[in-house]
Each structure stands twice: as C-alpha cells, then as structure tokens.
Amino acid sequence: MDNNVALDAFAALSQATRLDVFRLLIKVGEAGMTAGDISAALEVRQNTMSANLGVLARAGLIRSEREGRSIRYFADVEGTRDLLSFLMEDCCGGHPELCQPLVKTSVRND
C-alpha cells in the first residue's frame, strides 16, 4: 500500500457516518448487511447512505455482493488488513512483533 491509497482510506473514515458504517460492518462480520439495513440501523437516509457506501468501497474498506434486487455489504478484510499493515510497517524500529501488546490492549468493547 502506498501513501495515496492510505490517505484515501483515512479520508473515507474521516466522516462520522462512514466511520459508523465501517465499524458496524466490522461488528457484523461475515453476515454483512444490506444497504437498507445499514441505513435503518444508523438512521441515515438511503440516498445519503448510498453515497457513503460508494466512498468506502472506492477506498477499499468495504465490498459488496448482489443478492437479487439488493446489495449486501461487508467489511473488506483484505483492505483493512493492508491499511493496518501499512500503519504498523515501521513499528517499533522494524520489529512489529513488539507492537502486538499494544494492538491487543487497544481492542475494546462498546
């Protein structure tokens, strides 16, 4: 991942609704959610949600699959892993394994 791709991802997450969508999709995991369900859960109008989903998809943070007439969205695990790897690449003087305790303790429940 290069700086521009990382900046696109951070720009996508820098808006409250998009951050909420991303966190919700991370939380629901492999089940994913339809756009309508995401809109309802976050109380956001569907046309607004559609634009936000597009930004997250272009940033490589979510992916989608068509299910008949609806589209199901999922957190893009590979894109998220790439972003986290980019952040941790130079961690701890080139020894990213030293950062594992930091990563483990930063996980919290909402």
C-alpha positions in Angstrom: 0.0 0.0 0.0 1.3 3.5 -0.8 0.6 6.8 0.9 -2.1 7.8 -1.6 -4.1 4.6 -1.0 -3.8 5.0 2.8 -4.8 8.7 2.5 -7.9 7.7 0.6 -8.8 5.2 3.3 -8.3 7.7 6.1 -10.3 10.3 4.1 -13.2 7.9 3.8 -13.1 7.2 7.5 -12.8 10.8 8.5 -16.6 11.4 8.1 -18.8 10.3 11.0 -21.4 8.3 9.1 -18.8 6.4 7.1 -16.9 5.6 10.2 -20.1 4.3 11.8 -20.8 2.2 8.7 -17.3 0.7 8.7 -17.5 -0.1 12.4 -20.9 -1.6 12.0 -19.8 -3.9 9.2 -16.7 -4.9 11.1 -19.0 -5.8 14.0 -21.5 -7.9 12.0 -18.6 -9.8 10.3 -19.3 -12.4 7.6 -23.0 -11.9 7.7 -22.7 -8.4 6.2 -25.8 -6.2 5.9 -27.9 -4.8 3.1 -27.8 -1.1 2.4 -31.3 -0.7 3.7 -30.5 -2.5 6.9 -27.4 -0.3 7.4 -29.5 2.8 6.7 -32.1 1.8 9.3 -29.5 0.8 11.9 -27.7 4.1 11.6 -30.9 6.2 10.9 -29.5 7.6 7.7 -31.5 8.3 4.5 -30.8 5.6 1.9 -29.6 8.0 -0.8 -27.1 9.5 1.7 -26.1 6.0 2.7 -25.6 5.0 -0.9 -23.1 7.8 -1.5 -21.2 6.9 1.7 -21.0 3.2 0.8 -19.5 4.2 -2.5 -16.8 6.2 -0.9 -15.9 3.3 1.5 -15.9 0.8 -1.4 -13.6 3.0 -3.6 -11.3 3.3 -0.6 -11.1 -0.5 -0.4 -12.6 -0.7 3.1 -15.9 -2.5 2.2 -17.0 -4.8 -0.6 -20.4 -5.8 -1.8 -22.3 -8.7 -3.3 -25.6 -8.5 -5.2 -28.4 -10.6 -3.7 -31.3 -10.4 -6.2 -32.6 -6.9 -6.1 -30.5 -5.8 -3.1 -26.8 -5.5 -2.3 -25.1 -6.8 0.8 -22.1 -5.0 2.1 -19.2 -6.4 4.1 -16.1 -5.0 5.7 -13.2 -5.7 3.3 -10.9 -7.7 5.5 -8.0 -7.6 3.0 -8.3 -3.8 2.6 -8.4 -3.4 6.3 -5.5 -5.7 6.9 -3.5 -3.8 4.2 -4.2 -0.5 6.0 -3.3 -1.8 9.4 -0.1 -3.4 7.9 0.8 -0.1 6.3 0.4 1.6 9.7 2.5 -1.0 11.5 5.1 -1.4 8.8 7.8 0.6 10.6 6.5 -0.1 14.1 9.0 -0.5 17.0 12.2 0.1 15.0 11.4 -2.6 12.4 10.1 -5.1 14.9 6.3 -5.1 14.5 6.0 -8.1 16.8 6.9 -5.7 19.7 3.7 -3.8 18.9 1.4 -6.8 19.5 0.8 -6.0 23.1 -0.3 -2.5 22.0 -2.7 -3.9 19.4 -4.2 -6.4 21.9 -4.8 -3.9 24.6 -6.3 -1.3 22.2 -9.2 -3.6 21.4 -12.3 -2.5 23.4 -15.9 -3.4 23.6 -18.6 -0.7 23.0 
